[in-house]
Every structure is written in structure tokens, then in C-alpha cells.
Amino acid sequence: MLSTRSILYEKIYDHLKQQITDGHFQPGDLLPTEQELMSQFRVSRMTTNRALQLLTNEGLIVRKAGIGTFVAQSESLLPLSAEDNPFQSSAFDSILSTEITRGITQIGFVIPFLDQSFGPALLAEVERQLHAEPFVLNVGCSYGSQQVEQEIIDRLVSSGVQGLIVMPVNGEYYNPAILKLHVEQFPIVLVDKQLSGIPVSYITTDNTLAARTLTEHLLALDHSSIAYFSPDWQGTSTLADRRKGFEEAIANAKDDSLTIIDVPVVTWEKMIDHFDERQLDIVTNTLVDHPKITAVFATDDKLADYWLEAARRLNIRVPEDFSIVCFDGPLPKPPHFSMTCALQDQEFMAKEAVRIVLQQLRDTQPYTPEMIIVPASIHIGNSTSRCHHG
């Protein structure tokens, strides 16, 4: 037996196809928006989207991201018959069961990199959650570029994804593609970052608390000359919050003798197979020029690796002579080396991201954005030890 949702899905499909075949809508005409169809039929975005996607698959309409849905240019549009209407056939149930393979129920995931500790595990859990629904996951990698991120978002929306989970890349300015989706009320949730002033649902780690805890760990080990290694944190909520937590710990220590040295990150490129030699030279020279530095706070594990390599080249022992803390360090089994790091709860974040984007799809009423801040766990590895410098 077909559900009420399926019957409504059929009604939208029948209604639009009949209007197209009857000539009410001509090739090139703009069709009603998803929001208008949702209001007219009193259904969710998901139900509306399914009907539109089937019409797209049949070549009757064309959906253009950020513009609208148009009647396709076609040499002939035959009248709708029982044979042509899949809902009137005995195969309708099987059509519904194979909607996923036809691209009808896709969710997009935009991720900056696939070679980092934070991200791939979250992606894997998102896939598991969607598979259980079931939905198809369509993934695009932005490689840390806002331009590529915008192209990926446009491509995914044009391909028919009905919702998006986005890990925005770092940057001083908002990506206009995300802002446009918000304005169009497209189901979207951000992971890892928030866009200040824009009411888009997001899930992020409590970066301020985690950074403060990591810094307090270094201070408790008597480190008084600490390097801070981060890309430009202005405009990026995640990095700004980590800087805030670091500075709060330093201020709370009330020790005027503390020395902080900011070390610049010269490139956004994340080399998969090797170090950026320019960056490694800067880190190495910092250790040579500032021999009193005994610890570093790195804002991610890839950046922390530069300090490990520079220390190795200079015969500086970690952690005996130099301590390192970071976010998202991998956790090998003992007795192997592991970073002292803040671990983000990727499984929980993935589950919440899927819940939020599906709720936006299923709700027939305007959606109220959710802001979820998730605690991190602190792993004390063997990259830190008590400072013995005089």
C-alpha cells in the first residue's frame, strides 16, 4: 500500500506533467518554486523534490541552481497516459524502492580534505547514517579553496542533491554559494564552522574550551615560552575560537614572564605526500632563532607535523626537549607515538548533521536554525612533558 507521502508525491508529479503536456507551461517557462509547491500541496521539501527530480529524469524539466526550474526544450510532449504514468503501473512500488539509484534522494557532503584526521571519520559516519535512512551520499572535495568549494556546491545542487552538509574552508569572507543557499531556504547544515550573522544551522566543537585546556596543560608543565602556529584566524570561527581559548589560558596564568611567539603559516595548501619546504624552513628557523621556545600550540595535526620534522632535523627531542599540542592528532595504539591533542567527536557531529538536514527536508513549516556546540576530549599523548629549561 502506498503511503500518504507517496500519494502526495504522485499528485505533484501528475499536476506538473499534465500542465506541461497540456501546454499550460511552454518550453522555457519558469515553473513554481519549491516553496510555492510546498505551500500549494502542503507537503515537505523532500516530497516536492522527489516529484521534480522524476520530471527531470524524464527530460521534461531543467533545474538550474540559484535560478529556478524550467520546462525543458523538447520537440514533442505527448499527452499523459496511464502507460506513461509510473504511478498507474504495477511497477510503481519498485520505482519508489529504487529512487536512490535514480538520484532522487541524494545528500551532498562538501569536505575540504580527505587526508586529515578531522573529516574522513565524520564523512564515514554520515554515510552510515544516510545509508540507514536510506539516502545516497554525493561527496565533493574543495581542497581548501573557496572557489572550488563554490563550484562543488553548484555542481551538487545541479545534479539533484536535496540537502547539503558542508565543512566550509577557512577564509576571511563567507562563500557566496552558502549564503545563496540560505536565502533560497535550501536544506543545509555546516560542520566545524559557523558563519557569524547568518542564521544557518551549524555543529562545531567547543574550540575555545579545548584550546584553553591544551594551553593550561602546557603551563602546568612549566612551559613559559610557547610558539603559536596557525593560519590567519581572522574571519574563521574555528581558528578564532582556538586563539581565544589560548589567550584566555595565558591571561589566567597571570605570569608576565610568559613569552608567546606567533609563527606564520605561509600557505593554505596541504601537501598529502610531503612537506611544504617553505613552511618547514620557517619552523626550523624559528627553533634556531628562538632557542628558549620549549613548546608549540598547533591548530591542527598537519601543522604539528612540521614541528616534529623540524625538531628531528635539529636533533631536538620530543617531548624531552620540546612539547607539542594540537587539534585532531591521530591515536595509534601504544607504545607508538601519539600527540597530546583535542579530539573532536566526529561520530556525534555526523549524526547531528544528518538529523538536521533531514529534518529540514521533511518539515513543511519554516525551519529554525540549530546551533550545536560539542565538547572535545583531551588526549594526553607522549608529545608533551615537563619543561626542564632554566
N, C-alpha and C positions, 0 to 999 in steps of 0.2 A: 504494500500500500504506500502511495506517495504521501510525503509529509506536507503540511500546510506551507512550509518554506518552499518545497519543490513546486507546489501549485502556483504560488505567487511568482516564482521564477519563470514558470511557463507562461503566466499571464503577461508579464513584461515582454518576454520574447515574442509571443503571439501579437501583442499590441503593436510593437515597433515594426515587426516584419510585415504585418498587414498594412500599416501606414506607408511603408516603403513600396510594397508591391502595388498598392492602390494608387500610388503617385502623389499621396499627400506630402511626402518628403521626396524631393527630387535629388538626383546625383549632385553631390557637393553641398547639399543643405546641412546646416548645423542642427543636430538633434538636441533634445532636452538634456540638461546636465544631470549627473548622477544625483545631486542633491534634489533637483526637481522631481526626478523619478522616485526617489525615496519618499518624498512628501506625497506625491500623487498616489503611490501604491501602498504607502505606509509600511515599508519594508526596510531592512538593513542595507548597508552599503554592499555587503557580501552578496546578498540576493540580487541586487541590481547589477553588480559587476559580473555575475555569472551569465545573466541574460545577454549583456553587452559583449562578453567575451565569446559566447557561442555565435552571435551575429558576426563578430569579427572573424571567427574561424571559417564562417561560410562565405566570407568575402563581401558581405552586404554593407558593412560599415568600416570606417577607419578611425582609430583613436589616436589623437595627437597630443602628446604630453604638454600640459600648460595652455592648450588652445581649446580643445573640445573634441566631440565625437561627430563625425560627418558621414553622410550617405556616400558609399563608395561609387566611383565612376564605373558604370557597368553597361555593356552593350544591351543586355536584356535582363529584366527582372520578372520572372514568371510568377503568376498568381500562386498564393499559398494553398497547398493541397494537403490532404491527410498523409499522403505519401511523403511529401516534403517536410512535414512537421514531425520531428522525432518524438514529441510528447504524445502523439497519437498512435505510435507504434509500440509493439510489444518489446522493442529493444530499448525503451526509454530508461528502464531501471538500470540496464547495463551501461547506458550512456552516462547516467549520473555516477555510477561506480567508477567510470574511467575518466571523470572530469579532470583529475590530476594530470594524467598523461597528455590531455589536450591543452594544458596550460591554463586551466580555468581557476585553479586555486593555488596560485603561486605567492610566496612571500619573498621579498628581496632582502639580502643582507649585504651591506657595504662595509668592508673592513680595510683598514689601511695597509696591514702587512700580514703575511702568513708565516713569518719566520721569527716571531717574538713569543715571549712567554705568555703575555696577555693578549687574548684574541682567539687563537685557534681552539682552545678548550671551550671558550664561550660559544664559538661557532658550532662545535660538535654537539653541545648541549641544545642549542637552538634547533639543530637538525633533528635531534631525538624528540624534542617536544613537538615539532611540527609533524614529524612522521606519525606520531601517535594520534594526531587530530583527525584525518591525515591531510597534510599540505605538502606541496613541493617547495623546496628551498632553492632560490636562484642567487648565486653569490657573485659579487664583483669586488675586485681589489683596487683601491685608489692609489696605492704606493706613496702615501703621504702627500699627495698633490691635490689641492682644492680643484684645480681644473679637471684632472682625471676623475675626481670624486663627482663633479657635476656631470661629466659625460656618462659615468656609470649609472648615476641616478636616472638621467634622462633615458638611457638605454633600457634599464629595468622597467621603468614605468611604461615606455613604449611597447615593451614585449608583453605587457599584460599583468605584471605583478599587482596585487591588490593591496599590499601593505609593505612597509619598509622598516627594517631595523638598521640603523646607521651608527657606526662608530666614526664620528667626524674627525677629520685630520686636524692637527694643530694649526693655528693661524690667528692672526690679529683680527681678521674680519670674518663675518658669517658667510657661509656659502649661499649664494642667492638661490640655488636649487632647493635647499632645505627650506628657506623662507617661503619660496613659491608653493611648495607642497603644503606648508602650514596654512597659507592663505586659501588654498584650494580645498582645505579640510581633507587632505589625503591621509589615510591612516599611517602614522609614522611614530616611532619611538627612538630616542637617542640613547646610546650606551656609552658610558665612560665620561661624557662631557655634557654640559648644559649650555644653552645659548641664553645669556642674561637678557631679560627684557622681552623674550619671545616665548609665549606660552605653549611650548612643545613638551610633551611627556619625555622624561629622561630618567635614567638609572645610572647612578655613579657611586663610586667608593667615597667614604669619608676620608678624603685625601688629607685634609688638614690634621685630623686626629692621628692618622697613621704616620704622617711626616713628623709631627711633633714627638710621637713615641719613639721613632727611629733616632731622631736627634737627641732626645733625652737619654737614649741608650748609649750613644757616643759620649755624651757629657758625663754620664755615670761611670764611664771607663776612663775618665780624666783626660779626654782629648780636648785641647784648648785651642788648637789651630786646625781648622776644618775647611776643606775646599767644598764648594757647592757647584755641581756640574749639571746644567740644564739648558735646553734650548730656551730661546726668548719666551718667557712665561706670560708676557703681556697679551691679554686677549684670549688666552686659552684657559678655561676654567680649571681643568685638571692640574695644570702646571702652576697656575696662580695659587690654588689651594695648597699645593705641596710647599710652595715658597712661604705661604702664610704660616703653615704649621712649623716649618723650620725656624722662621724668625720668632715665633711665639716661644719656642723652647729656648732659644738663645736669650730672649728678653727675660724670661722667667728665671734663668740661671743667675741673673744679676751679677755677672762677672765681667768687669771692664777689661780684663786681660784676654778675653776670648778674641781670636783672630779668625775672620771669615774671608776667604779668597774666592771670588766668582771666576770660574773658568768658562770661557765661551765655547759653545757648540757651533762649529763653522758651517755645518751642512745639515739639511734635513734628510739627505739620502741615507738609507740604512743598508749597508753592504751585507749581502747574505753570506758570501763566501770569504770575505776578507775585510780587514780594517780599512777605513779611510786614512791614508797615511798622513794627510794634513792634520787631521784631528789627533792622531796618535802622537805626532810631533809636538803639538800644543800641550798635551797632557804630560808627555815626557819632559818637556822643557819646564813646565810648571813645577814638577817634582825636583828638578835640578836647581831651579832658581829660588825655590822656597823650601829649603831642607827642613824647616820646622813643621811643615804640614804633616800631620800624623793620621789623618782620616779624610774621607770624602763621602759626601751625600750625593748620590747619582739618582736622577729622577726615573731611570728605568734600567733594566739589567743589561741592555745592549750598550748603554753608556758606561755602566760599571765595568764592562769587559775591557774598555780602553785603559782603565787604571790598573787592572790585573796585568795586562800585557806590558804597560809602561814600567810597572814595578818589576816585572820579570826581567826586562831588558837592563834595568839599573841595579839588579841584584838586591832589591828591597823585598824583604819577606812579608807576606800577608798570611796571618794577621800579626805576626810578632813585631814587625816594624811599622806596619801601616794597616789601618782598618777601612773597610768598605761597607756601606749600607746602600740599599736601593729599593726600588719597587719591582715586583714581579720576577724575582730570581727563581730559576728552576730549582727543584728539590730532588737531587739524586739521593739514592739510598746510602746510608753510612757504610763505610767510613769515608766516602768520597767528599770532595769539597762542595760546600753549599754557601750561598750568600746569606748574610743577615738581611732580611728583606720584609717588606709589607706584601702580603699575598691577598689579592682581590678575590672575592667569592664569585668566580665566573659561573658556576652552576646556578646559584640563586639568581644572579643578574640575568642569565639566559631565560630562566623560567618566567621571571617577571616581564622581560621584554616580549616574549611570546604572548603572555596573558594580556598585556596592554594592547598590542597591535591587533589581536583577535577580538578583543572587546570593542575596539574602535570599529572594526569591520561589522560586528554583529549588532551594535547599538543602533537603534532607529532615532534616538534623540542626540542632540549636540553633546559632544564628549568633553568632559572636564579633564584637563591635563593632570597627570600624576608626576610628582617629584619624589623619587625614592633614593635615599642615601644609605648605602650598605657599609657596615663596619668591615675593616680589613683585619686579618690576623697577622701577627708579627712572628716571623720565624727567626730564631737566633741560630744562625749558622756558624761556620768556622771562618768567616771573613772578618771577624771583629775580636779584639782582645784589649786588655788594659794597656793604656799608654805608659811607656817606661822612659819617655824622653824627659830630660830635665827642664 
